[in-house]
Amino acid sequence: MPRLLEVDPVEEQDSIEKESWRLGSTDGTPDLSDGGDVNGVRVRPARDKTVTKGRPVARLAYNANGTESQLLLTYEPNGKNHDSAAAYFRKRLCLCCGRGGFKGHQCPQCVKNNCSLCNGSRDPKKIIPCFYRRREDAPFAVPIYGSIDCFLVSCLRRGALGFLTETDMRLHARSNHRMEYQAYVESQAASKVDEVAELRKRVDDLMVSMARGSAQPAAQPEPQKTGRSEAQKEAARKLGASSKATWERRKAKAAA
């Protein structure tokens, strides 16, 4: 990862308010312990020398939507002074057609096409800078960090630097932790296979228990008793005897 310039906000206050692109200087003489080019000659570090940190090669900036970007620093031939990436901060973005990277107060694309929306306007509300020194100055800053952590514990994209969606995390993992993410996916797939096998075993056991329950003979219901009780029989005998006596009396009366 390239070393970024540590910007002093006090020193840059004048350049933020005005477009005065003064040169910033690095501390001390140029450090070529990690190698470099000097007047067309390639310099390599000594074999037995401990390599210390080199000079900054880029600085951190922010796009109009608040996303981070690294701008390259341009050094003077002596290697002591750099331009603080002033050329990038002069570039502009057109909000009408979306073209960026041009310099000036008019969008060349809108002027060339005779745009009917802005007519090649110089309005600073439509022609804005491409890059900003502070994220707070970005006009369309959107949240770039979320609560979804990277699957790799040692990754910096965790906690306050998490991802907004699972898709963003997967894209980051596939591009930055390719081998680790492949091993992670394979382990997750293996655990899912084990879960499926366990579910299949439970279903098989359930089917076997159901089959055993259906094979057992069902209990025969007890036959219902249709006979009359003793009281009912006694009442029937009395009714029969009474009916017989009545019949005999009627028969004797008729014979008389």
C-alpha contacts under 8 A as a table, 3 or more apart, distances in Angstrom:
res1	aa1	res2	aa2	distance
2	P	56	P	7.47
2	P	57	V	6.59
2	P	58	A	7.07
3	R	54	G	7.56
3	R	55	R	7.25
3	R	56	P	5.04
3	R	57	V	6.17
3	R	58	A	6.75
4	L	56	P	5.29
4	L	57	V	6.40
4	L	58	A	5.03
4	L	59	R	4.84
4	L	60	L	6.65
5	L	56	P	5.21
5	L	57	V	7.26
5	L	58	A	6.07
5	L	59	R	4.74
5	L	60	L	7.30
6	E	59	R	7.49
7	V	12	E	7.67
7	V	59	R	7.95
8	D	11	E	5.46
8	D	12	E	6.49
9	P	12	E	5.12
9	P	13	Q	6.11
10	V	13	Q	5.36
11	E	14	D	7.10
12	E	15	S	5.20
12	E	16	I	6.16
13	Q	16	I	5.14
13	Q	17	E	6.40
14	D	17	E	5.35
14	D	18	K	5.85
14	D	19	E	8.00
14	D	20	S	7.21
15	S	18	K	5.04
15	S	19	E	5.42
15	S	20	S	5.23
15	S	21	W	6.41
15	S	22	R	7.89
16	I	19	E	6.92
16	I	133	R	7.86
21	W	83	D	7.28
21	W	86	A	5.95
22	R	83	D	7.02
23	L	81	N	6.42
23	L	82	H	5.78
23	L	83	D	4.77
23	L	84	S	6.72
24	G	81	N	5.87
24	G	82	H	5.55
24	G	83	D	6.02
24	G	84	S	6.11
25	S	80	K	6.15
25	S	81	N	4.35
25	S	82	H	6.11
26	T	29	T	7.76
26	T	30	P	7.86
26	T	55	R	7.73
26	T	80	K	5.96
26	T	81	N	6.09
26	T	82	H	7.57
28	G	80	K	7.61
29	T	79	G	7.85
29	T	80	K	6.21
30	P	55	R	6.94
30	P	79	G	5.74
30	P	80	K	5.79
31	D	34	D	7.65
31	D	53	K	7.98
31	D	54	G	5.67
31	D	55	R	6.18
32	L	35	G	5.01
32	L	36	G	6.12
32	L	43	V	7.51
32	L	45	P	7.51
32	L	54	G	6.87
33	S	44	R	7.65
33	S	45	P	5.29
33	S	46	A	7.76
33	S	51	V	5.74
33	S	52	T	6.49
33	S	53	K	7.97
33	S	54	G	7.06
34	D	44	R	6.79
34	D	45	P	5.38
34	D	51	V	5.85
34	D	52	T	7.13
34	D	53	K	7.57
34	D	54	G	6.36
35	G	42	R	7.35
35	G	43	V	4.91
35	G	44	R	4.36
35	G	45	P	5.30
36	G	42	R	5.85
36	G	43	V	5.17
36	G	44	R	6.84
37	D	40	G	5.80
37	D	41	V	5.37
37	D	42	R	4.64
37	D	43	V	5.92
38	V	41	V	5.13
38	V	42	R	6.57
38	V	43	V	7.10
45	P	49	K	7.27
45	P	51	V	7.33
46	A	49	K	5.31
56	P	59	R	7.62
56	P	73	L	7.72
57	V	72	L	5.93
57	V	73	L	5.44
58	A	70	Q	5.92
58	A	71	L	5.19
58	A	72	L	4.22
58	A	73	L	5.11
58	A	85	A	7.82
59	R	70	Q	5.54
59	R	71	L	5.34
59	R	72	L	6.56
59	R	73	L	7.02
59	R	84	S	7.45
59	R	85	A	7.36
60	L	68	E	6.92
60	L	69	S	5.94
60	L	70	Q	4.83
60	L	71	L	6.41
60	L	133	R	7.49
61	A	68	E	5.92
61	A	69	S	5.18
61	A	70	Q	6.00
61	A	71	L	6.77
61	A	131	F	6.19
61	A	132	Y	5.72
61	A	133	R	5.11
61	A	134	R	6.86
61	A	135	R	7.81
62	Y	65	N	7.72
62	Y	66	G	5.39
62	Y	67	T	5.44
62	Y	68	E	4.65
62	Y	69	S	5.56
62	Y	131	F	5.37
62	Y	132	Y	5.07
62	Y	133	R	6.37
62	Y	134	R	6.63
62	Y	135	R	5.80
62	Y	138	A	7.07
63	N	66	G	5.21
63	N	67	T	5.42
63	N	68	E	6.51
63	N	69	S	6.84
63	N	130	C	5.98
63	N	131	F	4.76
63	N	132	Y	6.32
63	N	138	A	6.82
64	A	67	T	7.53
64	A	129	P	7.58
64	A	130	C	6.20
64	A	131	F	6.42
64	A	132	Y	7.27
64	A	138	A	4.95
64	A	139	P	5.93
64	A	140	F	5.68
64	A	141	A	6.64
65	N	138	A	6.33
65	N	139	P	6.94
65	N	140	F	4.55
65	N	141	A	4.33
65	N	142	V	5.99
66	G	135	R	5.63
66	G	138	A	5.61
66	G	139	P	7.95
66	G	140	F	6.67
66	G	141	A	4.18
66	G	142	V	6.11
66	G	143	P	7.92
66	G	144	I	7.82
67	T	141	A	7.57
67	T	144	I	6.97
71	L	85	A	6.11
71	L	88	Y	7.11
72	L	85	A	6.12
73	L	82	H	6.17
73	L	83	D	6.34
73	L	84	S	5.88
73	L	85	A	5.01
74	T	82	H	5.31
74	T	83	D	5.71
74	T	84	S	7.50
74	T	85	A	6.71
75	Y	78	N	7.78
75	Y	79	G	5.57
75	Y	80	K	6.97
75	Y	81	N	5.58
75	Y	82	H	4.14
75	Y	83	D	6.67
76	E	79	G	5.32
76	E	80	K	6.66
76	E	81	N	5.62
76	E	82	H	6.10
78	N	81	N	7.54
79	G	82	H	7.74
82	H	85	A	7.82
83	D	86	A	5.67
83	D	87	A	7.93
85	A	88	Y	5.67
85	A	89	F	6.88
86	A	89	F	5.17
86	A	90	R	6.51
87	A	90	R	5.36
87	A	91	K	7.03
88	Y	91	K	5.49
88	Y	130	C	7.81
88	Y	131	F	7.09
89	F	92	R	7.95
89	F	129	P	6.85
89	F	130	C	6.94
89	F	131	F	5.72
89	F	132	Y	7.13
90	R	103	K	6.20
90	R	129	P	7.07
91	K	100	G	7.35
91	K	101	G	5.07
91	K	102	F	5.28
91	K	103	K	4.83
91	K	104	G	7.60
91	K	129	P	6.04
91	K	130	C	5.75
91	K	131	F	7.65
92	R	100	G	5.77
92	R	101	G	5.66
92	R	102	F	5.48
92	R	103	K	5.78
92	R	104	G	7.16
92	R	105	H	7.79
92	R	127	I	6.34
92	R	128	I	5.53
92	R	129	P	4.29
92	R	130	C	4.92
93	L	98	G	6.77
93	L	99	R	5.94
93	L	100	G	4.07
93	L	101	G	6.41
93	L	102	F	7.19
93	L	107	C	7.92
93	L	127	I	5.65
93	L	128	I	5.25
93	L	129	P	5.66
93	L	130	C	5.17
94	C	97	C	6.02
94	C	98	G	5.20
94	C	99	R	5.43
94	C	100	G	6.10
94	C	107	C	6.14
94	C	126	K	5.92
94	C	127	I	4.82
94	C	128	I	6.58
95	L	98	G	5.14
95	L	99	R	7.58
95	L	126	K	5.19
95	L	127	I	6.43
95	L	128	I	7.59
96	C	110	C	7.97
96	C	117	L	7.35
96	C	118	C	6.94
96	C	126	K	6.68
97	C	109	Q	7.69
97	C	110	C	7.11
99	R	107	C	7.73
99	R	109	Q	7.43
100	G	130	C	6.62
101	G	130	C	6.88
102	F	107	C	7.26
102	F	108	P	7.72
104	G	107	C	7.68
105	H	122	R	5.43
105	H	124	P	7.75
105	H	127	I	6.65
106	Q	111	V	7.46
106	Q	120	G	6.04
106	Q	121	S	6.31
106	Q	122	R	5.33
106	Q	127	I	7.06
107	C	110	C	5.44
107	C	111	V	6.29
107	C	120	G	6.31
107	C	121	S	7.86
107	C	127	I	7.38
108	P	111	V	5.04
108	P	112	K	5.94
108	P	120	G	7.79
109	Q	112	K	5.14
109	Q	113	N	6.14
110	C	113	N	5.20
110	C	114	N	5.70
110	C	115	C	4.91
110	C	118	C	7.55
110	C	119	N	6.90
110	C	120	G	5.27
111	V	114	N	5.04
111	V	115	C	6.58
111	V	119	N	6.93
111	V	120	G	4.82
112	K	115	C	7.86
114	N	119	N	6.01
114	N	120	G	6.92
115	C	118	C	5.97
115	C	119	N	4.98
115	C	120	G	6.48
116	S	119	N	5.42
118	C	121	S	5.28
121	S	126	K	7.68
122	R	126	K	7.54
122	R	127	I	6.81
123	D	126	K	5.49
123	D	127	I	6.27
124	P	127	I	4.89
124	P	128	I	6.01
125	K	128	I	6.48
129	P	132	Y	7.10
132	Y	135	R	6.81
132	Y	137	D	6.40
132	Y	138	A	6.26
133	R	137	D	7.52
134	R	137	D	5.52
134	R	138	A	7.21
135	R	138	A	5.38
135	R	141	A	7.30
136	E	141	A	7.74
138	A	141	A	5.49
143	P	146	G	7.62
144	I	163	F	7.39
144	I	164	L	7.02
145	Y	160	A	6.91
145	Y	161	L	5.35
145	Y	162	G	5.26
145	Y	163	F	5.14
145	Y	164	L	5.80
146	G	160	A	7.06
146	G	161	L	6.79
146	G	162	G	4.79
146	G	163	F	4.45
146	G	164	L	4.15
146	G	165	T	7.54
147	S	158	R	7.91
147	S	159	G	6.58
147	S	160	A	7.00
147	S	161	L	7.81
147	S	162	G	5.16
147	S	163	F	6.08
147	S	164	L	6.49
148	I	158	R	7.29
148	I	159	G	7.76
148	I	162	G	5.02
148	I	163	F	4.88
148	I	164	L	6.29
148	I	165	T	6.75
148	I	166	E	7.00
148	I	169	M	7.48
149	D	157	R	6.26
149	D	158	R	4.41
149	D	159	G	6.29
149	D	161	L	7.83
149	D	162	G	4.78
149	D	163	F	6.35
149	D	169	M	7.55
150	C	153	V	7.10
150	C	155	C	6.66
150	C	157	R	5.76
150	C	158	R	5.79
150	C	162	G	6.83
150	C	163	F	7.60
150	C	169	M	6.06
150	C	173	A	7.45
151	F	173	A	7.86
151	F	181	Y	7.95
152	L	155	C	5.49
152	L	180	E	7.75
153	V	158	R	7.92
155	C	158	R	6.81
156	L	161	L	7.15
157	R	160	A	7.84
157	R	161	L	4.83
157	R	162	G	4.96
157	R	163	F	7.32
158	R	161	L	5.17
158	R	162	G	4.59
158	R	163	F	7.96
159	G	162	G	5.49
163	F	166	E	7.28
163	F	168	D	6.23
163	F	169	M	5.94
164	L	168	D	6.88
165	T	168	D	5.38
165	T	169	M	6.64
166	E	169	M	5.06
166	E	170	R	6.24
167	T	170	R	5.11
167	T	171	L	6.19
168	D	171	L	5.17
168	D	172	H	6.15
169	M	172	H	5.10
169	M	173	A	6.10
170	R	173	A	4.97
170	R	174	R	6.06
171	L	174	R	5.21
171	L	175	S	6.27
172	H	175	S	5.34
172	H	176	N	5.84
172	H	177	H	7.56
173	A	176	N	5.29
173	A	177	H	4.84
173	A	178	R	6.25
173	A	181	Y	6.00
174	R	177	H	5.83
174	R	178	R	4.78
174	R	181	Y	6.53
175	S	178	R	5.96
177	H	180	E	5.33
177	H	181	Y	5.73
178	R	181	Y	5.28
178	R	182	Q	6.20
179	M	182	Q	5.14
179	M	183	A	6.34
180	E	183	A	5.21
180	E	184	Y	6.15
181	Y	184	Y	4.87
181	Y	185	V	6.09
182	Q	185	V	5.18
182	Q	186	E	6.19
183	A	186	E	5.12
183	A	187	S	6.19
184	Y	187	S	5.19
184	Y	188	Q	6.25
185	V	188	Q	5.07
185	V	189	A	6.14
186	E	189	A	5.04
186	E	190	A	6.15
187	S	190	A	5.06
187	S	191	S	6.28
188	Q	191	S	5.19
188	Q	192	K	6.31
189	A	192	K	5.08
189	A	193	V	6.26
190	A	193	V	5.05
190	A	194	D	6.36
191	S	194	D	5.09
191	S	195	E	6.33
192	K	195	E	5.00
192	K	196	V	6.22
193	V	196	V	5.10
193	V	197	A	6.20
194	D	197	A	5.10
194	D	198	E	6.22
195	E	198	E	5.08
195	E	199	L	6.24
196	V	199	L	5.09
196	V	200	R	6.18
197	A	200	R	5.09
197	A	201	K	6.23
198	E	201	K	5.11
198	E	202	R	6.35
199	L	202	R	5.11
199	L	203	V	6.24
200	R	203	V	5.08
200	R	204	D	6.16
201	K	204	D	5.10
201	K	205	D	6.22
202	R	205	D	5.14
202	R	206	L	6.20
203	V	206	L	5.06
203	V	207	M	6.20
204	D	207	M	5.12
204	D	208	V	6.21
205	D	208	V	5.14
205	D	209	S	6.24
206	L	209	S	5.19
206	L	210	M	6.20
207	M	210	M	5.10
207	M	211	A	6.12
208	V	211	A	5.06
208	V	212	R	6.26
209	S	212	R	5.16
209	S	213	G	6.25
210	M	213	G	5.12
210	M	214	S	6.36
211	A	214	S	5.30
211	A	215	A	6.38
212	R	215	A	5.23
212	R	216	Q	6.83
213	G	216	Q	5.78
214	S	217	P	7.85
228	R	232	Q	5.97
228	R	233	K	6.55
229	S	232	Q	5.25
229	S	233	K	6.34
230	E	233	K	5.02
230	E	234	E	6.15
231	A	234	E	5.08
231	A	235	A	6.16
232	Q	235	A	5.19
232	Q	236	A	6.23
233	K	236	A	5.06
233	K	237	R	6.29
234	E	237	R	5.15
234	E	238	K	6.28
235	A	238	K	5.17
235	A	239	L	6.16
236	A	239	L	5.04
236	A	240	G	6.11
237	R	240	G	5.03
237	R	241	A	6.12
238	K	241	A	5.15
238	K	242	S	6.14
239	L	242	S	5.18
239	L	243	S	6.13
240	G	243	S	5.11
240	G	244	K	6.11
241	A	244	K	5.04
241	A	245	A	6.22
242	S	245	A	5.21
242	S	246	T	6.23
243	S	246	T	5.17
243	S	247	W	6.23
244	K	247	W	5.06
244	K	248	E	6.27
245	A	248	E	5.12
245	A	249	R	6.34
246	T	249	R	5.26
246	T	250	R	6.31
247	W	250	R	5.18
247	W	251	K	6.14
248	E	251	K	5.04
248	E	252	A	6.17
249	R	252	A	5.17
249	R	253	K	6.08
250	R	253	K	5.14
250	R	254	A	6.13
251	K	254	A	5.17
251	K	255	A	6.31
252	A	255	A	5.12
252	A	256	A	6.36
253	K	256	A	5.23
